[in-house]
Amino acid sequence: MKSKGLLISMAGAAFLVSFGVANAQSAPTITSFVATPSSITNGQNSVLSWAVTDASSTSIDNGVGTVAGASVIVSPVVTTTYDLSAVNPMGTTSASVTVTVDTNTSGSNLQLQIQNIQDQIATLTQQLQLLLRQQQQANMGGSASSCAVFNRDLSEGDNGGDVRALQQTLSSSVPSIFPPGFVTGYFGEHTKEALKIFQEKMGIASTSTGFFGPLTRGFLGRECESENGVVSSSTTISNGGQEGNGPMLNFGERNRGEGQGNGIGNDQ
């Protein structure tokens, strides 16, 4: 409130009359309106913050509504521009800020998703094959086979239930090289070296490379089905990393040369 004065002269006397004049109010002022961070990936948050003066109410569009304080958290799923409106009786002041959302899936993430789906399909396929064999055995009045089915070649870097099933066999055959504690489901250096010894010991390969291929898969399949194989339960048979029922072949101290042929390279 400002004071004003008016000098009045009457009958030779002067009078000073004071009165107040109200300051004129202006529209609100938006000093800043920012998003932190301004670029996010789908699923992340951004904080909208602002500095406003002389506003009787403040609101933000795109589903935020009336806001109090100086910040709010938003989680847009697509790139979105937010408009801030500050209002008082003298008018409305607006400002805007954009939050950019990256909805692109990186190549590595996409490849991982594809691999996970393939692993799930392989697991379901093996489970279906096992159920079919059990049904066939039941129809014939016999006992169901518990032999694992290895549907893929294995090499260093692979992982899954089929790797674990292979490691169980290696642990029973060459425990001094591959003790039970090494059974993890991951095909690492220890698995590779133990597989070399196993393949040479069983006569599968004269010079082994540590690759688990058609010859070794065929050998294990024949041994599992033969009367000479000793089969135990509770070995993982899927390459999806889930526990299931399957075999653990125990070859004991069998001498080299009792396998079903020789091979080298990627046929092992």
C-alpha positions as CSV (number, residue, x, y, z in Angstrom):
1,M,0.0,0.0,0.0
2,K,1.4,3.4,-1.0
3,S,0.5,6.6,0.7
4,K,-0.6,9.7,-1.3
5,G,-1.0,13.3,0.0
6,L,-3.3,16.1,-1.2
7,L,-2.7,19.7,0.0
8,I,-5.9,21.7,0.5
9,S,-6.0,25.4,1.2
10,M,-9.1,26.8,2.9
11,A,-9.5,30.3,4.4
12,G,-5.9,30.9,4.5
13,A,-5.2,27.6,6.2
14,A,-3.5,24.6,4.5
15,F,-4.5,21.0,5.2
16,L,-2.6,17.8,4.1
17,V,-4.9,14.9,3.5
18,S,-3.3,11.5,3.2
19,F,-4.9,8.4,1.6
20,G,-3.7,5.0,0.5
21,V,-3.5,3.6,-3.0
22,A,-3.2,-0.2,-3.5
23,N,-0.4,-1.6,-5.7
24,A,-1.6,-3.0,-9.0
25,Q,-1.3,-6.9,-9.0
26,S,0.2,-8.6,-12.1
27,A,-0.2,-12.1,-13.5
28,P,1.8,-15.0,-11.9
29,T,5.5,-15.4,-12.7
30,I,7.1,-18.8,-13.6
31,T,10.8,-18.5,-13.0
32,S,11.6,-22.1,-14.0
33,F,9.9,-25.4,-15.0
34,V,12.3,-28.4,-15.6
35,A,12.2,-32.2,-15.8
36,T,15.0,-34.2,-14.2
37,P,16.0,-36.3,-16.0
38,S,14.5,-35.1,-19.2
39,S,15.2,-38.4,-21.0
40,I,14.2,-41.8,-19.6
41,T,13.6,-45.3,-20.7
42,N,10.2,-47.0,-20.4
43,G,9.4,-47.7,-16.8
44,Q,11.6,-45.0,-15.3
45,N,10.5,-41.8,-13.5
46,S,11.2,-38.1,-14.0
47,V,10.7,-35.3,-11.5
48,L,9.0,-32.1,-12.7
49,S,10.0,-29.1,-10.6
50,W,9.1,-25.4,-10.9
51,A,9.4,-22.0,-9.2
52,V,6.2,-19.8,-9.3
53,T,5.3,-16.5,-7.6
54,D,2.0,-14.6,-7.2
55,A,-0.1,-17.7,-8.1
56,S,-3.4,-18.6,-6.4
57,S,-3.4,-22.0,-8.0
58,T,-1.0,-24.1,-10.1
59,S,-1.8,-27.1,-12.3
60,I,-0.1,-29.5,-14.8
61,D,-1.9,-31.2,-17.7
62,N,-1.6,-34.8,-19.0
63,G,-3.2,-36.4,-16.0
64,V,-1.2,-34.6,-13.2
65,G,-3.8,-32.0,-12.2
66,T,-3.6,-29.4,-9.5
67,V,-0.3,-29.4,-7.7
68,A,1.0,-28.0,-4.5
69,G,4.6,-27.5,-3.5
70,A,7.3,-27.3,-6.0
71,S,7.7,-30.8,-7.6
72,V,5.9,-33.9,-8.7
73,I,7.0,-37.3,-10.0
74,V,5.8,-38.5,-13.4
75,S,6.2,-41.9,-15.3
76,P,5.2,-41.4,-18.9
77,V,5.4,-44.4,-21.2
78,V,5.8,-42.3,-24.3
79,T,7.5,-38.9,-25.0
80,T,5.2,-36.3,-23.3
81,T,5.1,-32.5,-23.1
82,Y,3.8,-31.2,-19.8
83,D,2.2,-27.7,-19.6
84,L,2.4,-25.8,-16.2
85,S,-0.3,-23.2,-15.6
86,A,-0.1,-20.6,-12.8
87,V,-3.3,-18.6,-12.2
88,N,-4.4,-15.6,-10.2
89,P,-7.2,-13.0,-10.7
90,M,-5.0,-11.0,-13.0
91,G,-4.4,-13.8,-15.5
92,T,-2.7,-17.1,-16.3
93,T,1.0,-17.8,-17.0
94,S,2.1,-21.0,-18.7
95,A,5.4,-22.9,-19.3
96,S,6.1,-26.3,-20.8
97,V,8.7,-29.1,-20.6
98,T,9.2,-32.3,-22.5
99,V,10.1,-35.8,-21.0
100,T,11.6,-38.0,-23.8
101,V,10.9,-41.7,-23.4
102,D,13.1,-44.2,-25.2
103,T,10.9,-47.2,-26.1
104,N,13.4,-48.9,-28.3
105,T,14.5,-52.4,-27.2
106,S,18.3,-52.8,-27.5
107,G,19.6,-55.6,-29.6
108,S,21.2,-57.4,-26.7
109,N,17.9,-57.3,-24.7
110,L,16.0,-58.6,-27.7
111,Q,18.4,-61.4,-28.2
112,L,18.2,-62.3,-24.5
113,Q,14.4,-62.5,-24.8
114,I,14.6,-64.7,-27.9
115,Q,17.0,-67.0,-26.1
116,N,14.8,-67.3,-23.0
117,I,11.8,-68.2,-25.2
118,Q,13.9,-70.8,-27.1
119,D,15.0,-72.3,-23.7
120,Q,11.4,-72.5,-22.6
121,I,10.3,-74.2,-25.8
122,A,13.2,-76.7,-25.5
123,T,12.2,-77.4,-21.9
124,L,8.5,-78.0,-22.8
125,T,9.6,-80.2,-25.7
126,Q,11.7,-82.4,-23.5
127,Q,8.9,-82.6,-20.8
128,L,6.4,-83.6,-23.5
129,Q,8.8,-86.3,-24.9
130,L,9.2,-87.7,-21.4
131,L,5.5,-87.8,-20.8
132,L,4.9,-89.5,-24.2
133,R,7.5,-92.2,-23.4
134,Q,6.0,-92.8,-19.9
135,Q,2.6,-93.1,-21.5
136,Q,3.9,-95.6,-24.1
137,Q,5.6,-97.7,-21.4
138,A,2.4,-97.6,-19.3
139,N,0.3,-98.8,-22.3
140,M,2.7,-101.7,-22.8
141,G,2.6,-102.6,-19.1
142,G,6.2,-101.7,-18.5
143,S,7.9,-99.1,-16.4
144,A,8.5,-95.6,-17.7
145,S,12.0,-94.7,-19.0
146,S,13.8,-92.0,-17.1
147,C,16.5,-91.4,-19.6
148,A,17.4,-87.9,-20.4
149,V,17.2,-86.6,-24.0
150,F,19.9,-84.3,-25.1
151,N,18.5,-82.3,-28.0
152,R,21.4,-80.0,-28.6
153,D,25.2,-80.0,-28.7
154,L,26.9,-78.5,-25.7
155,S,30.2,-76.6,-25.4
156,E,31.9,-74.2,-23.1
157,G,29.7,-71.2,-22.2
158,D,26.4,-73.1,-22.4
159,N,24.1,-73.4,-19.4
160,G,20.9,-75.1,-18.5
161,G,19.4,-78.3,-17.1
162,D,20.9,-80.5,-19.9
163,V,24.3,-79.2,-18.9
164,R,23.5,-80.2,-15.3
165,A,22.5,-83.7,-16.4
166,L,25.8,-84.0,-18.3
167,Q,27.7,-82.8,-15.2
168,Q,25.9,-85.4,-13.0
169,T,27.2,-88.1,-15.3
170,L,30.7,-86.7,-15.3
171,S,30.6,-86.5,-11.5
172,S,29.7,-90.2,-11.2
173,S,32.3,-91.3,-13.8
174,V,35.3,-89.2,-13.0
175,P,34.7,-87.9,-9.4
176,S,38.3,-87.2,-8.8
177,I,38.3,-84.7,-11.7
178,F,34.7,-83.5,-11.4
179,P,33.3,-83.8,-7.9
180,P,29.6,-83.3,-7.1
181,G,30.3,-79.7,-6.0
182,F,31.2,-78.8,-9.6
183,V,27.6,-79.5,-10.7
184,T,26.2,-76.1,-11.4
185,G,24.4,-76.2,-14.8
186,Y,27.1,-74.0,-16.4
187,F,29.5,-75.5,-18.9
188,G,32.8,-74.1,-17.8
189,E,36.5,-75.1,-18.0
190,H,36.1,-77.9,-15.4
191,T,33.2,-79.4,-17.4
192,K,35.2,-79.3,-20.6
193,E,38.3,-81.0,-19.1
194,A,36.2,-83.7,-17.4
195,L,34.3,-84.3,-20.6
196,K,37.6,-84.8,-22.4
197,I,38.7,-87.5,-19.9
198,F,35.2,-89.1,-20.0
199,Q,35.1,-89.3,-23.8
200,E,38.6,-90.8,-24.0
201,K,37.9,-93.2,-21.1
202,M,34.8,-94.5,-22.8
203,G,36.4,-94.7,-26.2
204,I,34.0,-92.1,-27.7
205,A,37.0,-90.1,-29.0
206,S,40.6,-91.1,-29.3
207,T,41.6,-87.4,-29.0
208,S,38.8,-85.4,-27.3
209,T,38.2,-81.6,-27.7
210,G,35.7,-81.4,-24.9
211,F,32.8,-80.8,-27.2
212,F,29.5,-82.6,-26.4
213,G,28.2,-83.6,-29.8
214,P,26.2,-86.4,-31.6
215,L,28.6,-89.2,-30.7
216,T,28.5,-88.5,-27.0
217,R,24.8,-87.9,-27.0
218,G,24.2,-91.2,-28.8
219,F,26.6,-93.0,-26.5
220,L,24.7,-91.8,-23.4
221,G,21.4,-92.6,-24.9
222,R,22.4,-96.2,-25.7
223,E,24.0,-96.6,-22.2
224,C,20.9,-95.3,-20.5
225,E,18.7,-97.7,-22.3
226,S,21.0,-100.7,-22.0
227,E,20.8,-103.2,-19.2
228,N,24.4,-102.4,-18.3
229,G,23.6,-98.8,-17.4
230,V,22.9,-97.9,-13.8
231,V,20.2,-95.2,-13.7
232,S,19.3,-93.0,-10.8
233,S,16.7,-90.3,-10.5
234,S,16.5,-86.6,-9.7
235,T,18.9,-85.3,-12.4
236,T,17.9,-82.2,-14.3
237,I,17.1,-82.9,-18.0
238,S,15.9,-79.6,-19.3
239,N,18.1,-76.8,-20.6
240,G,15.9,-74.2,-19.0
241,G,17.5,-74.6,-15.6
242,Q,14.5,-76.3,-13.9
243,E,14.7,-79.3,-11.7
244,G,13.1,-82.5,-13.0
245,N,13.4,-86.2,-13.0
246,G,16.1,-87.8,-15.2
247,P,19.0,-90.2,-15.2
248,M,22.4,-90.1,-13.7
249,L,24.5,-92.7,-15.5
250,N,27.1,-94.3,-13.3
251,F,30.0,-95.8,-15.3
252,G,32.1,-96.4,-12.2
253,E,35.7,-97.4,-13.1
254,R,34.9,-98.6,-16.6
255,N,38.0,-98.9,-18.8
256,R,38.6,-97.0,-22.0
257,G,37.4,-98.8,-25.1
258,E,33.9,-99.8,-23.8
259,G,32.2,-97.0,-25.7
260,Q,30.4,-97.2,-29.0
261,G,33.0,-95.9,-31.4
262,N,35.6,-93.3,-31.8
263,G,35.4,-89.7,-33.1
264,I,37.1,-86.4,-33.0
265,G,36.2,-82.8,-33.5
266,N,32.7,-81.5,-33.4
267,D,31.2,-85.0,-33.8
268,Q,32.1,-85.9,-30.3
